[in-house]
Amino acid sequence: MLDVKELSKSYGSKEVLKAISFRIPSGTICGLVGKNGAGKTTFFHSLLRFVSYQGQIDLDGQAVTQELFPKIGYLPEERSLMPKLTVFEQVRYLATLKGLSSKEVAEKLPIWMEKLEVKGKLTDKIKSLSKGNQQKIQLIVTLIHEPSLIILDEPFSGLDPVNTALLKRVILEEKERGATIIFSDHVMTNVEELCDQLLMIQDGQLVLNGGIQEIRRQFGRTRLFISSDIPRERLEGLPHVLSIQMTNQDKWRLVLDDEAAGPEIFQILSGGAYLSTFDQQAPTIDEIFKIKSGVTE
């Protein structure tokens, strides 16, 4: 479990993190989101003790110090491999810093290469690999020592859909192993698909903290999706409808000012009309992110 209490960080007179507190249980995937400059990177740097801070950060009941670093796996946003080393040399060098022996690396690395479908051999130099395969090697370095805490900063950046799905599968396997996982991503669909818990930082403050569906329910079931031959003009005249648009899935999307209006609208529309879809939902995490960021529809 990761336990953060009253974490604050300032650079001169600029307060970047403002007494944020939260817990992420073991076996949980947590998404950390926020606009650029919100404080996400500062949080990661505080957690990894790259910078000093005020407050307390504990991992599995112990304060995070250098002695706990072997229990942490960190994938930085900016990838940092040494291009002239071979795959084996690169992974061995970084894995031994986390406590693995050369023998353990030799045993585990081929398994990870196969799991992540790396196109390359152990004797290939890093610079000879494609960008996507280099990213997979960086991920292997992050995970090969089976850390208790996994930090992934923009892990899907630059990956095609096939490799993104592969990485998601690996992340879920690490969750099943019992790891605490926290990752940052600007693509909210990734966050909504993978995460059990969501944290949002805005101007250094924690503005969202909870389960994905719990947070969605807080905003009400104010999105209504309708498939019907009913003309747009009639839909626009319905009570409590703030806006309407056609989605790429050929459905009308109505934004309501009150979720309680759903049954009333259903009664109005269903009187003799065929509704192949009438689906009332809460806002997506992407919509909630924009709402909390001050972006209006």
TINUDREN-199193 format. One record per residue: residue number from 1; x, y, z of N, C-alpha, C in turn. Coordinates in Angstrom, 1 decimal. Example, Ala and Ser with C-alpha at 12.3 -4.5 7.8 and 13.67 -1.06 7.14 Angstrom:
2
1	13.2	-5.7	7.8	12.3	-4.5	7.8	13.2	-3.3	7.8 .
2	12.8	-2.2	7.1	13.7	-1.1	7.1	12.9	0.0	7.9 .
***
This chain:
297
1	0.8	-1.2	0.0	0.0	0.0	0.0	0.9	1.3	0.0 .
2	0.4	2.2	-0.8	1.1	3.5	-0.8	0.2	4.5	0.0 .
3	0.8	5.1	1.0	0.1	6.0	1.9	0.8	7.4	1.9 .
4	0.1	8.4	1.4	0.7	9.7	1.3	-0.1	10.6	2.3 .
5	0.6	11.3	3.1	0.0	12.2	4.1	0.6	13.6	4.1 .
6	-0.3	14.6	3.8	0.0	16.0	3.9	1.2	16.3	3.1 .
7	1.3	15.8	1.8	2.5	16.1	1.0	2.5	17.5	0.4 .
8	3.5	18.2	0.7	3.6	19.6	0.2	5.0	19.8	-0.4 .
9	5.1	20.6	-1.5	6.4	20.9	-2.1	6.3	22.3	-2.7 .
10	7.3	23.1	-2.4	7.4	24.4	-3.0	8.7	24.6	-3.6 .
11	8.7	25.4	-4.7	10.0	25.9	-5.3	10.0	27.4	-5.1 .
12	10.8	27.8	-4.1	10.8	29.2	-3.8	9.4	29.6	-3.2 .
13	8.8	30.6	-3.8	7.5	31.1	-3.3	6.4	30.3	-4.0 .
14	6.7	29.5	-5.0	5.7	28.8	-5.8	5.3	27.4	-5.1 .
15	4.1	27.3	-4.6	3.7	26.1	-4.0	3.1	25.1	-5.0 .
16	3.8	24.0	-5.3	3.4	23.1	-6.3	2.5	22.0	-5.9 .
17	2.7	21.5	-4.7	1.8	20.5	-4.1	1.4	21.1	-2.7 .
18	0.1	20.9	-2.5	-0.5	21.6	-1.3	-1.2	20.6	-0.4 .
19	-0.4	20.0	0.5	-0.9	19.1	1.5	-1.9	18.1	1.0 .
20	-1.4	17.3	0.0	-2.3	16.3	-0.6	-2.1	15.0	0.2 .
21	-3.2	14.3	0.4	-3.2	13.0	1.2	-4.1	12.0	0.5 .
22	-3.6	10.7	0.4	-4.4	9.7	-0.2	-3.8	8.3	0.1 .
23	-4.5	7.2	-0.2	-4.0	5.9	-0.1	-4.3	5.1	-1.3 .
24	-3.3	4.3	-1.8	-3.5	3.4	-2.9	-3.3	1.9	-2.3 .
25	-4.3	1.1	-2.2	-4.1	-0.2	-1.6	-3.2	-1.1	-2.6 .
26	-2.6	-2.2	-2.0	-1.9	-3.2	-2.8	-2.9	-3.8	-3.8 .
27	-2.5	-4.2	-4.9	-3.3	-4.9	-5.9	-4.3	-3.9	-6.6 .
28	-4.0	-2.6	-6.6	-4.8	-1.6	-7.1	-4.1	-0.8	-8.2 .
29	-4.8	-0.5	-9.3	-4.3	0.4	-10.3	-4.9	1.8	-10.2 .
30	-4.1	2.8	-10.0	-4.5	4.1	-9.8	-4.1	5.0	-10.9 .
31	-5.0	5.8	-11.5	-4.6	6.8	-12.5	-4.4	8.1	-11.8 .
32	-3.3	8.8	-12.2	-3.0	10.1	-11.7	-3.1	11.0	-12.9 .
33	-4.1	11.9	-12.9	-4.3	12.8	-14.0	-4.3	14.3	-13.5 .
34	-4.2	15.1	-14.5	-4.1	16.6	-14.3	-3.5	17.3	-15.5 .
35	-3.9	18.5	-15.7	-3.3	19.3	-16.8	-1.8	19.4	-16.6 .
36	-1.1	19.8	-17.7	0.3	20.0	-17.6	0.6	21.1	-16.6 .
37	1.5	20.9	-15.7	1.9	21.8	-14.7	1.0	21.7	-13.4 .
38	0.2	20.7	-13.4	-0.7	20.5	-12.2	0.0	20.1	-11.0 .
39	1.2	19.4	-11.2	1.9	18.9	-10.0	2.2	17.4	-10.1 .
40	1.8	16.7	-11.2	2.0	15.2	-11.3	3.5	14.8	-11.2 .
41	4.3	15.5	-12.0	5.7	15.2	-12.1	6.4	15.5	-10.7 .
42	6.0	16.5	-10.1	6.6	16.9	-8.8	6.2	15.8	-7.8 .
43	5.0	15.3	-7.9	4.6	14.2	-7.0	5.5	12.9	-7.2 .
44	5.7	12.5	-8.5	6.5	11.4	-8.8	8.0	11.7	-8.2 .
45	8.5	12.8	-8.5	9.8	13.2	-8.0	9.9	13.2	-6.5 .
46	8.9	13.6	-5.8	8.9	13.5	-4.4	8.8	12.1	-3.9 .
47	8.0	11.3	-4.5	7.9	9.9	-4.1	9.2	9.1	-4.3 .
48	9.9	9.5	-5.3	11.2	8.8	-5.6	12.4	9.5	-4.9 .
49	12.1	10.6	-4.2	13.1	11.3	-3.4	14.1	12.0	-4.3 .
50	13.7	12.4	-5.5	14.5	13.2	-6.3	14.6	14.6	-5.8 .
51	13.5	15.0	-5.0	13.4	16.3	-4.4	13.0	16.2	-3.0 .
52	13.3	17.2	-2.2	12.9	17.2	-0.8	11.4	17.6	-0.7 .
53	10.7	17.3	0.4	9.3	17.7	0.5	8.9	17.7	1.9 .
54	7.7	18.2	2.2	7.2	18.2	3.5	6.0	17.2	3.5 .
55	5.9	16.4	4.6	4.8	15.4	4.7	5.4	14.0	4.8 .
56	4.6	13.0	4.6	5.0	11.6	4.8	4.6	10.7	3.6 .
57	5.5	9.9	3.1	5.1	8.9	2.1	5.6	7.6	2.6 .
58	4.7	6.6	2.8	5.0	5.3	3.3	4.6	4.3	2.2 .
59	5.4	3.2	2.1	5.2	2.1	1.2	5.1	0.8	2.1 .
60	4.0	0.2	2.1	3.8	-1.0	2.9	4.2	-0.8	4.4 .
61	3.8	0.4	4.9	4.1	0.7	6.3	5.4	1.2	6.6 .
62	6.3	1.4	5.6	7.6	2.0	5.9	7.8	3.3	5.1 .
63	8.5	4.2	5.7	8.8	5.5	5.0	9.7	5.2	3.8 .
64	9.4	5.8	2.7	10.1	5.6	1.5	11.5	6.3	1.6 .
65	12.5	5.4	1.7	13.9	5.9	1.7	14.7	5.1	0.7 .
66	16.0	5.4	0.6	16.8	4.7	-0.4	16.8	3.2	-0.2 .
67	16.6	2.8	1.0	16.6	1.3	1.3	15.4	0.6	0.6 .
68	14.4	1.4	0.4	13.2	0.8	-0.2	13.2	0.8	-1.8 .
69	14.1	1.5	-2.4	14.1	1.6	-3.8	14.1	0.3	-4.6 .
70	14.7	-0.8	-4.1	14.6	-2.1	-4.8	13.1	-2.6	-4.9 .
71	12.2	-2.0	-4.1	10.8	-2.4	-4.1	10.0	-1.6	-5.1 .
72	10.7	-0.6	-5.7	10.0	0.3	-6.6	10.4	0.1	-8.1 .
73	9.5	0.1	-9.0	9.8	0.1	-10.4	9.3	1.4	-11.0 .
74	10.1	2.1	-11.8	9.7	3.5	-12.3	10.0	3.5	-13.8 .
75	9.0	3.8	-14.6	9.1	4.0	-16.0	8.9	5.5	-16.2 .
76	10.0	6.3	-16.5	9.9	7.7	-16.7	9.3	8.1	-18.0 .
77	8.7	9.3	-18.1	8.1	9.7	-19.3	9.2	9.8	-20.4 .
78	10.4	10.3	-20.0	11.5	10.4	-21.0	12.3	9.1	-20.8 .
79	12.3	8.3	-21.9	13.0	7.0	-21.8	14.5	7.3	-21.8 .
80	15.2	6.4	-21.1	16.6	6.7	-20.8	17.4	5.4	-20.9 .
81	17.7	4.9	-22.1	18.5	3.7	-22.3	19.8	4.1	-22.9 .
82	20.8	3.2	-22.7	22.1	3.5	-23.3	22.3	2.8	-24.6 .
83	22.3	3.5	-25.7	22.2	2.9	-27.0	23.3	2.0	-27.4 .
84	24.5	2.1	-26.9	25.6	1.3	-27.3	25.7	0.0	-26.6 .
85	24.9	-0.2	-25.5	24.8	-1.5	-24.8	23.9	-2.5	-25.5 .
86	24.2	-3.8	-25.3	23.3	-4.8	-25.8	22.1	-4.8	-24.9 .
87	21.0	-5.5	-25.3	19.8	-5.6	-24.5	20.2	-6.3	-23.2 .
88	20.9	-7.4	-23.2	21.3	-8.0	-22.0	22.1	-7.1	-21.0 .
89	23.1	-6.4	-21.6	23.9	-5.6	-20.8	23.1	-4.5	-20.2 .
90	22.2	-3.9	-20.9	21.4	-2.8	-20.4	20.5	-3.2	-19.3 .
91	19.8	-4.3	-19.5	18.9	-4.8	-18.4	19.7	-5.3	-17.2 .
92	20.8	-6.0	-17.5	21.6	-6.5	-16.3	22.1	-5.3	-15.5 .
93	22.6	-4.3	-16.1	23.1	-3.2	-15.4	22.1	-2.5	-14.5 .
94	20.9	-2.3	-15.0	19.9	-1.6	-14.2	19.2	-2.6	-13.2 .
95	19.1	-3.8	-13.6	18.4	-4.8	-12.7	19.3	-5.1	-11.5 .
96	20.6	-5.1	-11.7	21.5	-5.4	-10.5	21.4	-4.3	-9.5 .
97	21.1	-3.1	-10.0	20.9	-1.9	-9.1	19.7	-2.2	-8.2 .
98	18.8	-3.0	-8.6	17.6	-3.3	-7.9	17.7	-4.6	-7.1 .
99	18.9	-5.2	-7.1	19.2	-6.4	-6.3	19.2	-7.7	-7.0 .
100	19.0	-7.8	-8.3	19.0	-9.0	-9.0	20.5	-9.4	-9.4 .
101	20.8	-10.7	-9.4	22.1	-11.2	-9.8	22.1	-11.3	-11.4 .
102	23.3	-11.4	-11.9	23.4	-11.7	-13.4	22.7	-12.9	-13.8 .
103	22.8	-14.0	-12.9	22.1	-15.2	-13.2	20.6	-15.1	-13.3 .
104	20.1	-14.3	-12.3	18.6	-14.1	-12.3	18.2	-13.3	-13.5 .
105	19.0	-12.4	-13.9	18.6	-11.6	-15.1	18.6	-12.5	-16.4 .
106	19.7	-13.4	-16.4	19.8	-14.3	-17.6	18.6	-15.3	-17.6 .
107	18.0	-15.6	-16.5	16.9	-16.5	-16.4	15.6	-15.8	-16.8 .
108	15.4	-14.6	-16.2	14.1	-13.9	-16.4	14.0	-13.1	-17.7 .
109	15.1	-12.6	-18.2	15.0	-11.7	-19.3	14.4	-12.3	-20.6 .
110	14.8	-13.6	-20.9	14.1	-14.2	-22.1	12.6	-14.4	-21.9 .
111	12.2	-14.6	-20.7	10.7	-14.8	-20.4	10.0	-13.5	-20.7 .
112	10.6	-12.4	-20.2	10.0	-11.1	-20.4	10.0	-10.6	-21.9 .
113	11.1	-11.0	-22.6	11.2	-10.7	-24.0	10.1	-11.4	-24.8 .
114	9.8	-12.6	-24.4	8.7	-13.3	-25.1	7.4	-12.8	-24.7 .
115	7.2	-12.5	-23.4	5.9	-11.9	-22.9	5.5	-10.6	-23.6 .
116	6.5	-9.7	-23.8	6.3	-8.4	-24.4	6.5	-8.4	-25.9 .
117	6.8	-9.6	-26.5	7.0	-9.8	-27.9	8.0	-8.8	-28.5 .
118	9.1	-8.8	-27.8	10.2	-7.9	-28.3	10.8	-8.4	-29.5 .
119	10.9	-7.6	-30.6	11.6	-8.0	-31.8	13.0	-7.7	-31.7 .
120	13.8	-8.7	-31.3	15.3	-8.5	-31.1	15.8	-9.6	-30.3 .
121	17.2	-9.6	-30.3	17.9	-10.6	-29.5	18.6	-10.0	-28.3 .
122	19.0	-10.8	-27.3	19.7	-10.3	-26.2	21.0	-9.7	-26.6 .
123	21.6	-10.1	-27.7	22.9	-9.6	-28.1	22.8	-8.3	-29.0 .
124	21.5	-7.9	-29.3	21.3	-6.7	-30.2	21.6	-5.5	-29.4 .
125	22.2	-4.5	-30.0	22.4	-3.2	-29.3	21.1	-2.5	-29.3 .
126	21.0	-1.7	-28.2	19.7	-1.0	-28.0	19.4	-0.1	-29.2 .
127	20.4	0.6	-29.7	20.2	1.5	-30.8	19.7	0.8	-32.1 .
128	19.8	-0.5	-32.2	19.4	-1.2	-33.4	17.9	-1.6	-33.3 .
129	17.3	-1.4	-32.1	15.9	-1.7	-31.9	15.0	-0.5	-32.4 .
130	13.8	-0.9	-32.8	12.8	0.2	-33.1	12.4	0.9	-31.8 .
131	11.8	2.1	-31.9	11.4	2.9	-30.8	10.5	2.1	-29.9 .
132	9.5	1.4	-30.5	8.6	0.6	-29.7	9.2	-0.5	-28.9 .
133	10.2	-1.2	-29.5	10.9	-2.2	-28.8	11.9	-1.7	-27.7 .
134	12.4	-0.5	-28.0	13.2	0.1	-26.9	12.3	0.4	-25.7 .
135	11.1	0.8	-26.0	10.2	1.1	-24.9	9.8	-0.1	-24.1 .
136	9.7	-1.2	-24.8	9.5	-2.5	-24.2	10.6	-2.9	-23.3 .
137	11.9	-2.7	-23.7	13.0	-3.0	-22.9	13.0	-2.1	-21.6 .
138	12.6	-0.8	-21.8	12.5	0.0	-20.6	11.5	-0.5	-19.6 .
139	10.4	-1.0	-20.2	9.4	-1.6	-19.3	9.9	-2.8	-18.6 .
140	10.6	-3.7	-19.3	11.2	-4.8	-18.7	12.1	-4.4	-17.5 .
141	12.9	-3.4	-17.7	13.8	-2.9	-16.6	12.9	-2.5	-15.4 .
142	11.7	-1.9	-15.7	10.8	-1.4	-14.6	10.2	-2.6	-13.8 .
143	10.0	-3.7	-14.5	9.2	-4.8	-13.9	10.0	-6.0	-13.5 .
144	11.2	-6.2	-14.0	11.8	-7.5	-13.9	12.2	-7.9	-12.5 .
145	12.3	-7.0	-11.6	12.6	-7.3	-10.2	11.4	-7.4	-9.3 .
146	10.2	-7.5	-10.0	8.9	-7.7	-9.3	8.7	-6.7	-8.1 .
147	8.6	-5.4	-8.5	8.5	-4.4	-7.5	7.1	-4.4	-6.8 .
148	7.1	-3.9	-5.6	5.8	-3.8	-4.8	5.0	-2.5	-5.3 .
149	5.8	-1.5	-5.7	5.2	-0.3	-6.2	5.7	0.0	-7.7 .
150	4.7	0.1	-8.6	5.1	0.4	-10.0	4.6	1.8	-10.4 .
151	5.5	2.6	-10.9	5.1	4.0	-11.3	5.4	4.1	-12.8 .
152	4.3	4.4	-13.5	4.4	4.4	-15.0	3.9	5.8	-15.4 .
153	4.9	6.6	-16.0	4.6	7.9	-16.4	4.4	7.9	-18.0 .
154	3.2	8.1	-18.4	2.8	8.1	-19.8	3.3	6.8	-20.5 .
155	2.9	5.6	-20.0	3.5	4.4	-20.5	3.1	4.0	-21.9 .
156	2.0	4.6	-22.4	1.5	4.2	-23.7	1.9	5.1	-24.8 .
157	2.7	6.1	-24.4	3.2	7.1	-25.4	4.0	6.5	-26.5 .
158	3.5	6.7	-27.8	4.3	6.2	-28.9	4.0	4.7	-29.3 .
159	3.1	4.1	-28.6	2.8	2.7	-28.9	1.6	2.6	-29.8 .
160	1.7	1.6	-30.7	0.5	1.4	-31.6	-0.6	0.6	-30.8 .
161	-1.8	0.5	-31.4	-2.9	-0.1	-30.6	-2.6	-1.6	-30.2 .
162	-1.9	-2.3	-31.0	-1.6	-3.7	-30.7	-0.6	-3.8	-29.5 .
163	0.4	-3.0	-29.5	1.3	-3.0	-28.3	0.8	-2.3	-27.1 .
164	-0.2	-1.3	-27.3	-0.9	-0.7	-26.2	-1.7	-1.8	-25.5 .
165	-2.4	-2.6	-26.2	-3.2	-3.7	-25.7	-2.3	-4.7	-24.9 .
166	-1.1	-5.0	-25.5	-0.2	-5.9	-24.9	0.3	-5.4	-23.5 .
167	0.6	-4.1	-23.5	1.1	-3.5	-22.3	0.0	-3.4	-21.2 .
168	-1.2	-3.2	-21.6	-2.4	-3.2	-20.7	-2.5	-4.6	-20.0 .
169	-2.3	-5.6	-20.8	-2.4	-7.0	-20.3	-1.3	-7.2	-19.2 .
170	-0.1	-6.7	-19.5	1.0	-6.9	-18.5	0.7	-6.1	-17.3 .
171	0.1	-4.9	-17.4	-0.2	-4.1	-16.2	-1.2	-4.8	-15.3 .
172	-2.2	-5.4	-16.0	-3.3	-6.2	-15.2	-2.7	-7.4	-14.6 .
173	-1.7	-8.0	-15.2	-1.0	-9.2	-14.6	-0.2	-8.7	-13.3 .
174	0.4	-7.6	-13.4	1.1	-7.0	-12.2	0.2	-6.7	-11.1 .
175	-1.0	-6.2	-11.5	-2.1	-6.0	-10.4	-2.4	-7.3	-9.8 .
176	-2.6	-8.4	-10.5	-3.0	-9.7	-10.0	-1.8	-10.2	-9.1 .
177	-0.6	-9.9	-9.4	0.5	-10.3	-8.5	0.5	-9.6	-7.2 .
178	-0.3	-8.5	-7.1	-0.4	-7.8	-5.8	0.3	-6.4	-5.8 .
179	0.9	-6.0	-6.9	1.6	-4.7	-6.9	0.6	-3.5	-6.8 .
180	1.1	-2.5	-6.2	0.4	-1.2	-6.2	0.9	-0.4	-7.4 .
181	0.0	0.0	-8.3	0.4	0.6	-9.6	-0.2	2.0	-9.7 .
182	0.6	2.9	-10.0	0.1	4.3	-10.2	0.7	4.8	-11.6 .
183	-0.2	5.2	-12.5	0.3	5.7	-13.7	-0.4	7.0	-14.2 .
184	0.3	7.8	-14.9	-0.2	9.0	-15.4	-0.4	8.9	-16.9 .
185	-1.5	9.4	-17.4	-1.8	9.3	-18.8	-2.7	10.5	-19.2 .
186	-2.5	11.1	-20.4	-3.4	12.1	-20.9	-4.6	11.6	-21.6 .
187	-4.6	10.3	-21.9	-5.7	9.6	-22.6	-6.7	9.0	-21.6 .
188	-7.8	9.7	-21.4	-8.7	9.3	-20.3	-9.3	7.9	-20.5 .
189	-9.5	7.5	-21.8	-10.0	6.2	-22.0	-9.1	5.1	-21.4 .
190	-7.8	5.3	-21.5	-6.9	4.3	-20.9	-7.1	4.3	-19.4 .
191	-7.3	5.4	-18.8	-7.5	5.5	-17.3	-8.8	4.9	-16.9 .
192	-9.9	5.2	-17.7	-11.2	4.6	-17.4	-11.2	3.1	-17.5 .
193	-10.5	2.6	-18.5	-10.5	1.2	-18.8	-9.7	0.4	-17.8 .
194	-8.6	0.9	-17.3	-7.6	0.1	-16.5	-7.8	0.3	-15.0 .
195	-8.2	1.5	-14.6	-8.0	1.9	-13.2	-9.1	1.6	-12.3 .
196	-8.7	1.2	-11.0	-9.7	1.0	-10.0	-9.9	2.4	-9.2 .
197	-8.9	3.2	-9.2	-8.9	4.4	-8.4	-8.4	5.6	-9.3 .
198	-8.9	6.7	-9.1	-8.5	7.9	-9.8	-8.1	9.0	-8.9 .
199	-7.0	9.7	-9.2	-6.6	10.9	-8.5	-6.4	12.0	-9.5 .
200	-7.0	13.1	-9.2	-6.7	14.3	-10.1	-6.2	15.4	-9.3 .
201	-5.0	16.0	-9.8	-4.4	17.1	-9.2	-4.7	18.3	-10.0 .
202	-5.1	19.4	-9.4	-5.4	20.7	-10.1	-4.7	21.8	-9.3 .
203	-3.8	22.5	-9.9	-3.1	23.6	-9.2	-2.5	23.1	-7.8 .
204	-1.9	21.9	-7.8	-1.3	21.4	-6.6	-2.2	20.8	-5.6 .
205	-3.5	20.8	-5.8	-4.5	20.3	-4.9	-5.2	19.0	-5.4 .
206	-5.6	18.1	-4.5	-6.3	16.9	-4.9	-7.7	17.3	-5.1 .
207	-8.3	17.2	-6.3	-9.7	17.6	-6.5	-10.6	16.4	-6.8 .
208	-10.0	15.2	-7.1	-10.7	14.0	-7.2	-9.9	12.9	-6.6 .
209	-10.6	12.0	-5.9	-10.0	10.8	-5.3	-11.1	9.8	-5.0 .
210	-11.0	8.7	-5.7	-12.0	7.7	-5.5	-12.1	6.7	-6.6 .
211	-13.0	5.7	-6.5	-13.1	4.7	-7.5	-13.7	5.3	-8.8 .
212	-13.4	4.7	-9.9	-13.8	5.3	-11.2	-15.3	5.5	-11.3 .
213	-16.1	4.4	-11.0	-17.5	4.5	-11.1	-18.1	5.4	-10.0 .
214	-17.5	5.3	-8.8	-17.9	6.2	-7.7	-17.8	7.7	-8.1 .
215	-16.7	8.0	-8.7	-16.5	9.4	-9.2	-17.5	9.8	-10.3 .
216	-17.8	8.9	-11.2	-18.7	9.1	-12.3	-20.1	9.4	-11.7 .
217	-20.5	8.5	-10.7	-21.8	8.7	-10.1	-22.0	10.0	-9.4 .
218	-20.9	10.6	-8.9	-21.0	11.9	-8.2	-21.5	13.0	-9.2 .
219	-21.3	12.8	-10.5	-21.7	13.8	-11.4	-23.0	13.6	-12.1 .
220	-23.7	12.5	-11.6	-25.1	12.2	-12.1	-25.1	11.6	-13.5 .
221	-26.2	10.9	-13.7	-26.4	10.2	-15.0	-27.1	11.2	-16.0 .
222	-26.3	12.2	-16.4	-26.8	13.3	-17.2	-26.5	13.2	-18.7 .
223	-26.0	12.1	-19.1	-25.8	11.9	-20.5	-26.7	10.8	-21.1 .
224	-27.5	11.2	-22.1	-28.5	10.3	-22.6	-28.2	10.0	-24.1 .
225	-28.1	8.7	-24.4	-27.8	8.2	-25.8	-29.1	7.6	-26.4 .
226	-29.4	8.1	-27.5	-30.7	7.6	-28.2	-30.4	7.2	-29.6 .
227	-30.9	6.1	-30.0	-30.9	5.7	-31.4	-32.4	5.6	-31.8 .
228	-32.8	6.5	-32.8	-34.2	6.6	-33.2	-34.3	7.5	-34.5 .
229	-35.4	7.3	-35.1	-35.6	8.2	-36.3	-36.3	9.5	-35.9 .
230	-36.4	9.8	-34.7	-37.0	11.0	-34.2	-36.1	12.2	-34.7 .
231	-36.7	13.2	-35.3	-35.9	14.3	-35.8	-35.2	15.1	-34.7 .
232	-34.1	15.8	-35.1	-33.3	16.6	-34.1	-34.1	17.7	-33.5 .
233	-35.0	18.3	-34.3	-35.8	19.4	-33.8	-36.6	19.0	-32.6 .
234	-37.2	17.8	-32.7	-38.0	17.3	-31.5	-37.2	17.1	-30.3 .
235	-36.0	16.5	-30.5	-35.1	16.2	-29.4	-34.6	17.5	-28.7 .
236	-34.4	18.5	-29.5	-33.9	19.8	-29.0	-35.0	20.5	-28.1 .
237	-36.3	20.1	-28.4	-37.4	20.8	-27.7	-37.7	20.0	-26.4 .
238	-37.0	18.9	-26.1	-37.3	18.2	-24.9	-36.9	18.9	-23.6 .
239	-37.7	18.7	-22.5	-37.3	19.4	-21.3	-36.0	18.9	-20.7 .
240	-35.3	19.9	-20.1	-34.0	19.6	-19.4	-32.8	19.3	-20.3 .
241	-33.0	19.4	-21.6	-31.9	19.1	-22.5	-31.0	20.4	-22.7 .
242	-29.8	20.3	-22.4	-28.8	21.4	-22.5	-28.2	21.5	-23.9 .
243	-27.9	20.3	-24.4	-27.2	20.3	-25.7	-27.4	18.9	-26.3 .
244	-27.2	18.8	-27.7	-27.4	17.6	-28.4	-26.4	17.5	-29.5 .
245	-26.0	16.3	-29.8	-25.1	16.1	-30.9	-25.2	14.7	-31.4 .
246	-24.7	14.4	-32.6	-24.7	13.1	-33.2	-23.3	12.5	-33.0 .
247	-23.2	11.3	-32.4	-21.9	10.7	-32.2	-21.5	9.9	-33.4 .
248	-20.2	9.5	-33.4	-19.7	8.6	-34.5	-20.3	7.3	-34.5 .
249	-21.0	6.9	-33.5	-21.7	5.6	-33.5	-23.2	5.8	-33.9 .
250	-23.5	6.9	-34.6	-24.8	7.2	-35.1	-25.9	7.2	-34.0 .
251	-25.6	7.8	-32.9	-26.5	7.9	-31.8	-26.6	9.4	-31.4 .
252	-27.8	9.8	-31.0	-27.9	11.1	-30.5	-27.4	11.1	-29.0 .
253	-26.6	12.1	-28.7	-26.1	12.3	-27.3	-26.7	13.6	-26.8 .
254	-27.5	13.4	-25.7	-28.1	14.6	-25.1	-27.5	14.8	-23.7 .
255	-27.2	16.0	-23.4	-26.7	16.4	-22.1	-27.9	17.0	-21.3 .
256	-28.2	16.5	-20.1	-29.3	16.9	-19.3	-28.8	17.8	-18.2 .
257	-29.7	18.6	-17.7	-29.4	19.4	-16.5	-29.8	18.7	-15.2 .
258	-30.5	17.6	-15.4	-31.0	16.8	-14.2	-31.2	15.4	-14.6 .
259	-30.5	14.4	-13.9	-30.6	13.0	-14.3	-32.0	12.5	-14.1 .
260	-32.8	13.2	-13.2	-34.2	12.7	-12.9	-35.1	12.9	-14.1 .
261	-34.6	13.7	-15.1	-35.4	13.9	-16.3	-35.5	12.7	-17.2 .
262	-34.6	11.7	-17.0	-34.6	10.6	-17.9	-35.9	9.9	-18.1 .
263	-36.6	9.5	-17.0	-37.9	8.8	-17.2	-38.9	9.6	-17.9 .
264	-39.0	10.9	-17.6	-39.9	11.8	-18.3	-39.6	11.9	-19.8 .
265	-38.4	12.0	-20.2	-38.0	12.0	-21.6	-38.4	10.7	-22.3 .
266	-38.1	9.6	-21.6	-38.5	8.3	-22.1	-40.0	8.2	-22.4 .
267	-40.8	8.7	-21.5	-42.2	8.6	-21.7	-42.7	9.5	-22.9 .
268	-42.0	10.6	-23.0	-42.4	11.5	-24.2	-42.0	10.8	-25.5 .
269	-40.8	10.3	-25.6	-40.3	9.7	-26.8	-40.9	8.4	-27.2 .
270	-41.2	7.6	-26.2	-41.6	6.2	-26.5	-43.1	6.0	-26.8 .
271	-43.8	7.1	-26.8	-45.2	7.0	-27.2	-45.4	6.7	-28.6 .
272	-45.3	5.5	-29.0	-45.5	5.1	-30.4	-44.2	5.1	-31.2 .
273	-43.1	5.6	-30.7	-41.9	5.7	-31.4	-41.0	4.5	-31.0 .
274	-40.2	4.0	-32.0	-39.3	2.9	-31.8	-37.9	3.5	-31.3 .
275	-37.5	3.0	-30.1	-36.2	3.5	-29.6	-35.3	2.2	-29.5 .
276	-34.4	2.1	-30.5	-33.5	0.9	-30.5	-32.4	1.1	-29.4 .
277	-32.2	2.4	-29.0	-31.3	2.6	-27.8	-31.8	3.8	-27.0 .
278	-31.9	3.6	-25.7	-32.2	4.7	-24.8	-31.3	4.4	-23.5 .
279	-30.2	5.0	-23.5	-29.1	4.6	-22.5	-28.7	5.9	-21.7 .
280	-29.0	5.9	-20.4	-28.7	7.0	-19.6	-27.4	6.7	-18.8 .
281	-26.4	7.6	-18.9	-25.1	7.3	-18.3	-24.6	8.5	-17.6 .
282	-23.6	8.3	-16.7	-22.9	9.4	-16.1	-21.8	9.9	-17.1 .
283	-21.3	11.1	-16.9	-20.2	11.6	-17.8	-19.0	10.6	-17.7 .
284	-18.3	10.6	-18.9	-17.1	9.8	-18.9	-16.0	10.5	-18.1 .
285	-14.9	9.7	-17.8	-13.8	10.3	-17.1	-13.2	11.5	-17.9 .
286	-13.2	11.3	-19.2	-12.7	12.4	-20.1	-13.5	13.7	-19.9 .
287	-14.8	13.5	-19.8	-15.7	14.7	-19.6	-15.5	15.3	-18.2 .
288	-15.4	14.4	-17.2	-15.2	14.9	-15.9	-13.9	15.6	-15.7 .
289	-12.8	15.1	-16.4	-11.5	15.8	-16.4	-11.7	17.2	-17.0 .
290	-12.4	17.4	-18.1	-12.6	18.7	-18.7	-13.4	19.6	-17.7 .
291	-14.5	19.0	-17.1	-15.3	19.8	-16.2	-14.4	20.3	-15.0 .
292	-13.6	19.5	-14.4	-12.8	19.9	-13.3	-11.7	20.8	-13.7 .
293	-11.3	20.8	-15.0	-10.3	21.6	-15.5	-10.8	23.0	-15.9 .
294	-12.2	23.1	-15.8	-12.8	24.4	-16.2	-13.1	24.5	-17.7 .
295	-13.2	23.4	-18.4	-13.5	23.4	-19.8	-15.0	23.1	-19.9 .
296	-15.7	24.0	-20.6	-17.2	23.8	-20.8	-17.4	23.2	-22.1 .
297	-18.6	22.5	-22.2	-18.9	21.9	-23.5	-19.4	22.9	-24.5 .
***
